[in-house]
């Protein structure tokens, strides 16, 4: 009598049910936890190494620090001369053009910070996707190894009964026991690998448990122009231009001088008040040679980075799409083999019951057929991972 006569179909459907459970869509509560998971991973990725520890205030009206100057003139002839003391306050105000550049700079910086946050979220999404699907693969492998161990343990007991009844040689019992010990070793290996991965998950995400599922959007091919890496490079050039324009405009501030003078003459003393204005007369936007060369060099470097990033992103997307299509074909083939393995195991059981194959060959062929069922489950996980990696390559966060 064979252990597997009535159980191969049950094992197949158990594995299939496990796969569907692992890949089930997110419930509403899972969606919230997924957002929390992403936020936690982003916080873990942030570094405290490059913080601005000084509070800088934005320019509102003044383009430079106010200056207060004091001047005293002492006469060398007290009979006809006078002593004078002068106090002057110098203020430089932003011109309308400078205020426009400052406002534009603040908007660019805000946009840049948003892109940096998106890039950080994309990096965190990549970490979560990679670890999540590694965990799901290990969980599936562990579940399979545990089921095989259970089946071999039952086979070991039945084989021992057959050996005692003289229907199988003692060698058969030894073979089954060896296979059972090997299966136990594989279970232990998968458990250790899964525990190690869970520790890495906790360290990188700040979340104790790997979620049951991970929601991925199925979207059409996205343009690389929307990728945060490209948008960041383009924005860096806009920031560089804005900084250059502010440098050019530094000498074009509007000035106001307020002064007070005290005159101490031999016959009388006098207090004078004064107010002056200064406006730039040069309205050109010229740069000196070194500044122009530096700007052109920065433009060249950013253009090169932009082209390289564009090519890299397009290649990554093309490779991810190709991998996804290949895995679709592979999964279809694996599913067909898994369906065929059900009948193959029944035939194998019949041959073993009739004594037409020995125990070693029976176990080898049985595990081979079961591996087809496991391959169908793993290829489904790999297919989901490939879809996640395509979203990652297109710059889509979780």
C-alpha positions in Angstrom: 0.0 0.0 0.0 1.4 3.4 -0.9 1.1 6.5 1.1 0.8 8.8 -1.9 -2.1 7.1 -3.6 -4.7 9.4 -2.1 -2.6 12.5 -1.3 -0.8 13.9 -4.4 -3.9 15.8 -5.5 -4.3 17.1 -2.0 -0.7 18.3 -1.9 -1.1 20.0 -5.3 -4.2 21.9 -4.3 -2.6 22.8 -0.9 0.3 24.3 -2.7 -1.9 26.1 -5.1 -4.1 27.4 -2.2 -0.9 28.6 -0.5 0.2 30.5 -3.6 -3.2 32.2 -4.0 -3.1 33.2 -0.3 0.4 34.7 -0.6 -0.6 36.6 -3.7 -4.1 37.7 -2.7 -5.1 41.4 -3.3 -4.8 43.8 -0.4 -7.7 44.5 1.8 -8.4 48.1 3.0 -6.5 47.6 6.2 -3.5 46.2 4.3 -3.5 49.3 2.1 -3.1 51.5 5.2 -0.4 49.3 6.6 1.4 49.4 3.3 1.5 53.2 3.3 2.8 53.0 6.9 5.3 50.5 5.8 6.6 52.8 3.1 6.8 55.8 5.5 8.7 53.7 8.0 11.2 52.5 5.4 11.8 56.0 4.2 12.6 57.2 7.7 15.1 54.3 8.0 16.8 55.4 4.8 17.2 59.0 5.8 20.6 60.0 7.1 21.6 62.5 9.7 25.1 63.0 8.2 24.3 66.0 6.0 22.0 68.2 8.1 22.0 72.0 8.0 22.5 72.9 11.6 22.0 76.7 11.1 18.7 78.3 10.7 18.8 80.4 7.6 16.1 83.1 7.0 14.9 83.9 3.6 15.5 87.3 2.1 12.4 89.5 2.1 13.5 93.0 1.2 17.2 93.6 2.0 19.8 92.3 -0.4 22.7 92.8 2.0 23.4 93.4 5.7 22.6 97.0 6.8 25.8 99.0 7.4 26.2 101.8 10.0 29.2 104.1 9.5 30.5 106.9 11.8 32.8 109.6 10.7 34.4 112.5 12.6 36.3 115.5 11.2 38.5 117.5 13.6 39.6 121.0 12.5 43.1 122.1 13.1 42.1 125.7 13.5 39.5 126.3 16.2 39.3 130.0 15.4 37.8 129.6 11.9 37.2 125.9 11.4 34.5 123.5 12.6 34.4 120.0 13.9 32.0 117.6 12.2 30.5 114.2 13.1 28.6 112.2 10.6 26.5 109.0 11.1 25.2 107.2 8.0 22.9 104.2 7.7 23.2 102.3 4.4 20.5 100.0 3.2 20.4 97.9 0.1 17.0 96.6 -1.1 16.1 93.9 -3.5 15.1 95.2 -6.8 11.8 93.8 -8.4 13.9 91.6 -10.6 15.9 90.3 -7.6 12.7 89.6 -5.7 11.4 87.7 -8.7 14.5 85.6 -8.8 14.3 84.9 -5.0 10.7 83.7 -5.3 11.6 81.6 -8.3 14.5 80.1 -6.4 12.2 79.2 -3.4 9.7 77.4 -5.7 12.6 75.5 -7.4 14.0 74.4 -4.0 10.6 73.3 -2.9 10.2 71.3 -6.1 13.7 69.8 -5.7 12.9 68.7 -2.1 9.7 67.1 -3.4 11.7 65.2 -6.0 14.2 64.1 -3.4 11.4 62.8 -1.3 10.0 60.9 -4.3 13.4 59.5 -5.0 13.7 58.4 -1.4 10.3 56.8 -1.6 11.3 55.0 -4.8 14.4 53.6 -3.2 12.4 52.5 -0.1 9.9 50.9 -2.5 12.7 48.9 -4.2 14.0 47.7 -0.8 10.5 46.6 0.3 9.7 44.9 -3.1 13.0 42.9 -3.1 12.7 41.8 0.5 9.0 41.1 0.3 9.2 38.7 -2.6 12.4 37.1 -1.3 10.4 36.4 1.9 7.4 35.0 -0.1 9.7 32.7 -2.1 11.4 31.4 1.1 8.0 30.9 2.7 6.8 28.9 -0.3 10.0 26.8 -0.3 9.7 26.2 3.4 6.0 25.2 3.1 6.9 22.8 0.3 9.8 21.3 2.3 7.6 20.8 5.4 5.0 19.0 3.3 7.6 16.8 1.7 9.0 16.0 5.2 5.6 15.1 6.5 4.9 12.9 3.5 8.3 11.1 3.9 7.7 10.6 7.6 4.4 8.9 6.9 6.1 6.9 4.1 8.8 5.9 6.5 6.3 4.5 9.0 4.4 2.6 6.3 7.6 1.3 4.7 8.8 0.0 8.1 5.5 -1.9 8.4 6.0 -3.4 4.9 9.6 -4.4 5.9 8.4 -6.1 9.0 5.7 -7.9 7.0 8.4 -9.1 4.5 6.9 -7.2 1.6 9.9 -4.8 1.2 13.5 -5.4 2.0 15.1 -3.7 5.0 17.1 -1.6 2.5 13.9 0.2 1.5 13.4 1.5 5.1 17.0 2.8 5.2 16.5 4.7 1.9 13.2 6.3 3.1 14.9 7.3 6.5 17.8 8.9 4.6 15.5 10.9 2.4 13.5 12.0 5.4 16.6 13.2 7.2 17.6 15.1 4.1 14.2 16.7 3.9 14.5 17.7 7.6 17.8 19.4 6.8 16.2 21.3 4.0 13.4 22.5 6.3 16.0 23.7 8.8 18.0 25.5 6.1 14.8 27.3 4.9 13.9 28.3 8.4 17.3 29.8 9.1 17.2 31.7 5.8 13.7 33.0 6.4 14.6 34.1 10.0 17.7 35.9 8.7 15.7 37.7 6.0 13.1 38.7 8.6 15.8 40.3 10.7 17.0 42.2 7.6 13.4 43.2 7.0 13.0 44.6 10.5 16.3 46.4 10.3 15.6 48.1 6.9 11.8 48.8 7.3 11.3 49.2 11.0 8.4 46.8 10.8 8.4 43.5 12.7 6.4 41.3 10.3 6.4 40.8 6.6 2.9 41.6 5.3 0.7 38.9 3.8 0.5 40.8 0.5 1.9 43.8 -1.4 -0.2 45.8 -3.7 1.2 46.6 -7.2 -0.5 48.6 -9.8 -0.8 47.3 -13.3 -0.2 50.4 -15.4 0.7 51.1 -19.0 4.2 51.9 -20.0 5.2 55.1 -18.4 7.4 57.7 -20.0 10.9 58.0 -18.6 10.5 61.8 -18.6 8.4 61.4 -15.4 11.1 59.5 -13.6 12.4 61.5 -10.5 16.0 60.8 -11.4 15.6 62.7 -14.8 13.4 65.4 -13.3 16.0 66.0 -10.6 18.8 66.5 -13.1 16.7 68.9 -15.1 15.8 70.8 -12.0 19.5 71.0 -11.0 20.1 73.0 -14.3 17.2 75.3 -13.5 18.7 75.9 -10.0 22.1 76.5 -11.5 20.7 79.1 -13.9 18.8 80.8 -11.2 21.9 81.0 -9.0 23.9 82.5 -11.8 21.1 85.1 -12.5 21.1 86.0 -8.8 24.9 86.4 -8.9 24.6 88.7 -11.9 21.9 90.7 -10.1 23.8 91.1 -6.9 25.3 94.4 -8.0 21.9 95.8 -9.1 20.3 96.4 -5.7 18.5 99.6 -4.9 20.2 101.6 -2.2 18.9 104.1 0.4 21.3 106.1 2.7 20.0 107.9 5.8 22.5 110.3 7.4 22.9 112.6 10.4 25.7 115.3 10.7 26.5 117.5 13.6 28.6 120.6 12.9 30.4 122.3 15.7 31.5 125.8 14.5 33.2 128.6 16.6 30.1 130.8 16.4 27.3 128.2 16.3 26.4 124.5 16.1 24.2 122.8 13.5 22.4 119.5 13.1 21.9 118.2 9.5 19.8 115.3 8.2 20.1 113.7 4.8 18.5 111.0 2.7 19.9 109.6 -0.5 18.9 107.0 -3.1 21.1 104.9 -5.5 19.9 103.0 -8.6 22.1 100.8 -10.9 22.6 102.1 -14.4 23.7 98.8 -15.9 20.8 96.6 -16.8 22.8 94.0 -18.8 23.2 90.3 -17.8 26.8 89.8 -18.5 29.2 87.3 -16.9 33.0 87.4 -16.8 34.9 84.8 -18.7 35.5 82.5 -15.7 31.9 82.6 -14.6 30.7 81.8 -18.1 33.1 78.9 -18.5 32.0 77.5 -15.1 28.4 77.7 -16.2 29.0 76.0 -19.5 31.0 73.2 -17.8 28.1 72.6 -15.4 25.7 72.5 -18.3 27.9 70.0 -20.2 28.2 67.7 -17.1 24.5 67.8 -16.4 23.7 67.1 -20.1 26.0 64.1 -20.0 24.4 62.8 -16.8 21.0 63.4 -18.3 21.8 61.3 -21.4 23.4 58.5 -19.4 20.5 58.4 -17.0 18.0 58.3 -19.9 19.8 55.4 -21.5 20.1 53.5 -18.3 16.4 53.9 -17.4 15.3 52.9 -20.9 17.5 49.8 -20.8 16.2 48.9 -17.3 12.6 49.2 -18.4 13.3 47.1 -21.6 15.0 44.4 -19.6 12.2 44.4 -17.0 9.5 44.1 -19.7 11.4 41.3 -21.4 11.8 39.4 -18.2 8.1 39.8 -17.4 7.1 38.4 -20.8 9.6 35.5 -20.4 8.2 34.6 -17.0 4.6 34.7 -18.3 5.6 32.0 -20.8 7.5 30.1 -18.2 4.6 30.2 -15.7 2.2 28.9 -18.4 4.6 26.0 -19.0 5.0 25.3 -15.3 1.3 25.3 -14.7 0.8 22.7 -17.5 3.6 20.5 -16.0 2.0 20.8 -12.5 -1.3 19.6 -13.9 0.3 16.7 -15.6 2.2 15.8 -12.4 -1.1 14.9 -10.7 -1.7 12.0 -13.1 2.0 11.1 -13.1 2.0 10.7 -9.3 -1.1 8.4 -9.5 0.6 6.2 -12.2 3.8 6.2 -10.1 1.8 5.1 -7.0 0.4 2.2 -9.0 3.8 1.1 -10.2 5.1 1.2 -6.6 2.2 -0.8 -5.3 2.7 -3.4 -7.9 6.3 -3.7 -7.0 7.5 -2.7 -10.5 9.9 0.0 -9.2 12.0 0.0 -6.1 11.8 2.5 -3.2 14.7 4.7 -4.3 13.4 5.2 -7.8 9.9 5.8 -6.4 11.1 8.5 -4.1 13.2 10.2 -6.8 10.4 10.2 -9.3 7.9 11.3 -6.7 10.0 14.3 -5.7 10.6 15.1 -9.3 6.8 15.3 -9.9 6.2 17.3 -6.8 8.9 19.7 -7.9 6.8 20.6 -10.9 4.0 21.7 -8.6 6.4 23.7 -6.6 7.9 25.3 -9.8 4.4 26.5 -10.7 4.0 28.2 -7.4 7.5 29.8 -7.5 7.1 31.0 -11.1 3.9 32.7 -10.0 5.9 34.5 -7.3 8.6 35.4 -9.8 6.0 36.7 -12.1 4.7 39.0 -9.4 8.2 40.1 -8.6 8.9 40.9 -12.3 5.8 43.1 -12.4 7.1 44.9 -9.3 10.5 45.4 -10.8 9.0 46.8 -13.9 7.1 49.4 -11.8 10.3 50.1 -10.0 12.2 50.6 -13.3 9.5 53.0 -14.4 9.8 55.1 -11.2 6.6 54.0 -9.6 6.5 53.9 -5.9 4.3 51.6 -3.8 
